[in-house]
């Protein structure tokens, strides 16, 4: 079993409910246990003119191989109506593998640690709720240093999930 952190986001079709439904699906994955979830946060879209996102991070312990987990996450996204029409476009659900144990993964379909996560407060702050304070990413970067370089701007922590 490896500890895996999944970034979650939605800005369509009742985003908080989309995340709750995804968490139910994550809890049902084979050889996998859902061991934690951050608070939900609202954030502005990366592209102007889109609805605000609801974001969270889930922690899993899983024996699934990285690409098998990616396939399972994409099946959950598709089951919740995900359409891939434009990069960073609006979506019912986005599930991204942020960290996969202490692995560095560089596959055509999967890059871990997740690219650009160091620039995204809506990823780092929920991750910090679940990860150990001294977490070091597989590429050597420390979570506390990433947080220090990425201010808590544009985020709104939601009262409860």
Backbone torsions as a table, in degrees:
resi	resn	phi	psi	omega
1	UNK	NA	137.7	176.9
2	UNK	-123.8	148.3	175.5
3	UNK	-82.0	126.3	-177.2
4	UNK	-127.3	136.9	177.2
5	UNK	-111.3	129.8	-176.8
6	UNK	-114.8	122.6	172.2
7	UNK	-81.5	137.3	-176.7
8	UNK	-126.8	139.6	177.3
9	UNK	-154.4	150.7	176.9
10	UNK	-156.7	143.7	171.6
11	UNK	-138.0	19.6	177.1
12	UNK	-135.4	153.1	168.7
13	UNK	55.8	58.8	179.3
14	UNK	59.8	73.4	-173.5
15	UNK	-53.0	-41.7	-179.4
16	UNK	-63.2	-39.6	177.9
17	UNK	-67.8	-35.8	176.0
18	UNK	-59.3	-42.9	-180.0
19	UNK	-68.2	-41.4	178.3
20	UNK	-61.1	-42.3	178.8
21	UNK	-64.2	-41.2	178.0
22	UNK	-62.8	-39.8	178.3
23	UNK	-61.9	-40.3	176.1
24	UNK	-59.8	-42.4	179.8
25	UNK	-67.8	-40.4	177.6
26	UNK	-60.5	-38.4	-179.1
27	UNK	-66.8	-18.3	-178.9
28	UNK	-96.9	-2.5	-178.4
29	UNK	-63.6	141.6	178.7
30	UNK	-66.6	150.2	177.2
31	UNK	54.0	30.8	-172.9
32	UNK	-143.2	141.3	173.6
33	UNK	-124.6	131.9	171.8
34	UNK	-80.3	115.6	-173.4
35	UNK	-110.1	-6.9	178.0
36	UNK	-176.9	157.5	174.6
37	UNK	-145.4	140.0	178.0
38	UNK	-76.2	175.3	167.5
39	UNK	-63.8	163.2	172.9
40	UNK	-89.7	143.3	179.3
41	UNK	-126.8	144.5	169.9
42	UNK	-101.5	142.4	179.5
43	UNK	-146.5	157.3	175.8
44	UNK	-71.4	152.9	176.2
45	UNK	-69.0	154.0	175.1
46	UNK	-69.7	-23.8	177.9
47	UNK	-110.3	138.2	-179.5
48	UNK	-66.3	153.5	175.3
49	UNK	85.3	1.8	178.3
50	UNK	-100.7	156.7	174.1
51	UNK	-62.8	156.4	176.2
52	UNK	-63.9	152.2	178.1
53	UNK	-93.5	151.9	163.6
54	UNK	-108.2	127.3	-175.6
55	UNK	-126.8	155.9	174.0
56	UNK	-160.8	173.1	172.5
57	UNK	-129.2	137.0	175.8
58	UNK	-112.2	144.4	174.5
59	UNK	-107.6	129.5	178.0
60	UNK	-121.4	148.1	163.1
61	UNK	-110.0	121.7	-172.8
62	UNK	-143.2	149.6	172.9
63	UNK	-102.6	2.5	178.6
64	UNK	-69.0	147.3	173.3
65	UNK	-71.5	154.0	-176.2
66	UNK	-52.5	-48.0	-178.0
67	UNK	-72.0	-29.6	174.6
68	UNK	-66.2	-40.7	177.0
69	UNK	-66.4	-42.6	177.9
70	UNK	-57.6	-44.5	178.2
71	UNK	-60.7	-41.9	179.4
72	UNK	-64.6	-41.1	178.9
73	UNK	-64.7	-41.1	179.0
74	UNK	-67.5	-33.0	175.5
75	UNK	-65.5	-39.3	176.4
76	UNK	-63.7	-47.0	178.2
77	UNK	-56.5	-49.0	-178.9
78	UNK	-62.5	-38.5	178.6
79	UNK	-64.8	-21.8	178.3
80	UNK	-103.0	20.1	171.1
81	UNK	85.4	19.0	-179.8
82	UNK	-65.0	129.7	172.5
83	UNK	-121.6	132.7	-178.9
84	UNK	-100.8	80.9	-175.6
85	UNK	-97.5	-36.3	179.3
86	UNK	-148.7	147.0	178.4
87	UNK	-62.2	131.7	-179.4
88	UNK	61.7	21.6	178.1
89	UNK	-78.1	172.2	178.2
90	UNK	-60.3	150.2	-177.2
91	UNK	-154.5	149.3	174.4
92	UNK	-71.9	-34.4	-177.3
93	UNK	-160.0	136.7	173.6
94	UNK	-131.1	123.9	177.6
95	UNK	-122.2	118.6	-177.7
96	UNK	-122.5	134.5	172.4
97	UNK	-76.3	112.6	-179.9
98	UNK	-85.4	-51.0	-178.7
99	UNK	-138.0	141.5	179.9
100	UNK	-129.5	90.8	-175.2
101	UNK	54.8	-133.7	178.1
102	UNK	-107.5	26.3	-176.5
103	UNK	-86.3	142.3	163.9
104	UNK	-99.9	122.4	-178.1
105	UNK	-122.6	127.8	178.1
106	UNK	-134.5	77.6	178.5
107	UNK	-109.6	158.7	177.5
108	UNK	-55.3	-35.1	-177.6
109	UNK	-95.6	-9.8	-171.5
110	UNK	-151.2	125.5	174.8
111	UNK	-121.1	123.9	179.2
112	UNK	-137.0	132.6	-1.0
113	UNK	-57.6	150.7	-176.5
114	UNK	-60.2	131.7	-179.1
115	UNK	-61.3	146.8	177.5
116	UNK	67.2	1.9	-177.7
117	UNK	-62.4	-28.1	-179.0
118	UNK	-66.5	-17.4	-178.3
119	UNK	-100.9	1.1	-170.0
120	UNK	-118.1	102.4	178.5
121	UNK	-57.9	-34.2	-178.3
122	UNK	-69.1	-9.0	172.8
123	UNK	-102.0	-48.3	-171.9
124	UNK	-66.7	-43.5	-175.7
125	UNK	-69.9	-43.4	172.9
126	UNK	-63.5	-37.8	177.6
127	UNK	-60.1	-41.1	-178.4
128	UNK	-64.0	-24.0	176.8
129	UNK	-67.8	-27.7	-173.4
130	UNK	-105.2	-32.3	-172.6
131	UNK	-83.0	155.7	174.5
132	UNK	-60.7	147.8	-176.0
133	UNK	-58.8	-30.6	-177.6
134	UNK	-100.5	24.4	-176.9
135	UNK	-57.0	129.5	175.1
136	UNK	-115.5	124.5	178.3
137	UNK	-68.8	160.0	-177.6
138	UNK	-60.4	-22.9	178.6
139	UNK	-89.0	6.3	175.0
140	UNK	98.2	-16.4	-179.8
141	UNK	-71.1	147.0	178.8
142	UNK	-100.3	139.4	-179.6
143	UNK	-60.0	-41.0	-178.7
144	UNK	-63.4	-34.9	177.5
145	UNK	-69.9	-38.8	176.8
146	UNK	-63.3	-42.1	178.0
147	UNK	-62.4	-42.4	-178.6
148	UNK	-62.6	-29.0	-178.6
149	UNK	-92.9	0.1	-175.6
150	UNK	-132.2	92.3	-174.7
151	UNK	-63.5	153.5	178.3
152	UNK	-77.8	77.3	-176.7
153	UNK	-124.1	135.2	177.9
154	UNK	80.1	5.2	178.8
155	UNK	-104.6	146.3	175.5
156	UNK	-134.5	110.2	-179.5
157	UNK	-71.8	131.1	-178.7
158	UNK	-84.8	148.9	-174.4
159	UNK	-59.8	-40.7	179.0
160	UNK	-160.4	160.5	179.6
161	UNK	-84.8	NA	NA
